[in-house]
């Protein structure tokens, strides 16, 4: 059983999937950092110094307000974290766009070669005129054509 598992694990598709998963996880971290550290701060600055990752709605019944999401979580208050959700939407859109570009590029590389139509005519060896492929005699010079 161990030998069969080793053969299965060493097949190309399984290894490719594992490598793709590892690279995808690393790419996800890069995109998350890009969104939260590079893209969202200028957008927040433009919209009036808003930190999107700190936007939340307090759902607690006691009416107590919290200055930050971390403070609300530390107090155990139920919150609706719509700012984190917005960051995740931007993450998804960036990943989806990059995957789209990657698939588009691979599809361009793998386009089948254009199919050329088979010629419908051949050249008469005696008068050099174009004649149908199935012709046995040239209609122009009436020469008998070799098979």
C-alpha positions in Angstrom: 0.0 0.0 0.0 2.9 2.4 0.8 4.4 1.7 -2.6 1.1 2.4 -4.4 0.8 5.7 -2.4 4.3 6.7 -3.4 3.5 6.0 -7.1 0.3 8.0 -6.8 2.1 10.9 -5.1 4.9 11.0 -7.6 2.6 11.3 -10.6 2.9 14.6 -12.5 -0.6 15.8 -11.8 -0.4 15.4 -8.0 3.0 17.2 -7.8 1.8 20.0 -10.1 -1.3 20.4 -7.9 0.8 20.5 -4.7 3.2 23.1 -6.3 0.2 25.2 -7.5 -1.4 25.1 -4.1 1.8 26.2 -2.3 2.4 29.0 -4.8 -1.3 30.0 -4.6 -1.1 30.3 -0.8 2.0 32.5 -1.0 0.4 34.6 -3.8 -2.7 35.0 -1.6 -0.5 36.5 1.2 1.2 38.8 -1.3 -2.2 40.0 -2.6 -3.6 40.5 1.0 -0.5 42.6 1.8 -0.9 44.5 -1.4 -4.5 45.3 -0.7 -4.2 46.1 3.1 -0.8 47.9 3.0 -0.6 49.5 -0.5 -4.0 49.9 -2.1 -6.5 50.6 0.8 -4.5 53.2 2.7 -4.5 55.8 -0.1 -8.2 55.1 -0.8 -8.9 55.5 2.9 -6.9 58.8 2.9 -8.9 60.1 -0.1 -12.1 59.2 1.6 -11.2 61.1 4.8 -8.6 59.1 6.7 -10.7 55.9 6.9 -9.0 52.6 7.9 -11.0 50.0 6.1 -9.7 47.1 8.2 -11.0 48.9 11.3 -14.6 49.5 10.1 -17.2 47.5 12.0 -20.7 47.7 13.4 -21.1 47.0 17.1 -24.0 44.5 17.6 -23.9 44.3 21.4 -27.1 45.0 23.2 -25.4 46.8 26.1 -24.8 49.9 23.9 -21.2 50.3 24.8 -19.0 51.7 22.0 -15.5 50.6 21.1 -12.8 52.7 19.5 -11.4 49.9 17.4 -12.2 46.5 16.1 -9.4 45.0 18.2 -10.8 46.6 21.4 -14.3 45.2 20.5 -12.9 41.7 19.9 -10.9 41.8 23.1 -14.1 42.7 25.0 -15.9 39.8 23.2 -18.5 42.1 21.7 -20.3 40.8 18.6 -19.4 42.9 15.6 -20.2 43.1 11.9 -16.8 43.6 10.2 -17.7 45.2 6.9 -14.3 46.8 6.5 -12.5 43.5 6.6 -15.1 42.2 4.1 -14.3 45.1 1.7 -10.6 44.3 1.9 -11.4 40.7 1.1 -13.5 41.7 -1.9 -10.6 43.8 -3.2 -8.3 40.8 -2.6 -10.6 38.5 -4.6 -10.9 41.0 -7.5 -7.1 41.3 -7.8 -6.6 37.5 -7.7 -9.4 36.9 -10.2 -7.9 39.5 -12.5 -4.5 38.0 -12.3 -5.9 34.5 -12.9 -7.8 35.9 -15.9 -4.6 37.4 -17.3 -2.7 34.1 -16.7 -5.4 32.0 -18.4 -5.6 34.4 -21.3 -1.8 34.3 -21.8 -1.7 30.4 -21.6 -4.6 30.3 -24.1 -2.7 32.4 -26.5 0.3 30.1 -26.2 -1.8 27.0 -26.8 -3.8 28.3 -29.8 -3.9 25.6 -32.5 -2.1 26.3 -35.7 -4.4 27.7 -38.4 -5.8 24.9 -40.6 -4.9 25.4 -44.2 -7.3 24.1 -46.7 -6.0 21.4 -49.0 -5.3 22.7 -52.5 -8.2 22.1 -55.0 -6.0 22.4 -58.1 -2.7 21.3 -59.4 -0.4 22.6 -62.1 -0.3 21.0 -65.6 3.4 19.9 -66.1 3.1 20.8 -69.8 1.4 24.2 -70.0 1.6 25.3 -66.3 -2.1 26.2 -66.1 -4.2 25.4 -63.0 -6.4 22.3 -63.4 -8.6 20.3 -61.0 -6.8 17.7 -58.8 -8.8 14.8 -60.3 -8.2 15.8 -63.9 -6.5 13.1 -66.1 -6.2 15.4 -69.1 -5.4 19.1 -69.2 -8.4 21.1 -70.5 -6.1 23.8 -71.8 -3.4 21.9 -73.7 -5.3 18.5 -73.9 -2.1 16.7 -72.7 -2.6 13.4 -70.9 -1.4 13.8 -67.3 0.7 11.3 -65.4 -1.0 9.5 -62.6 
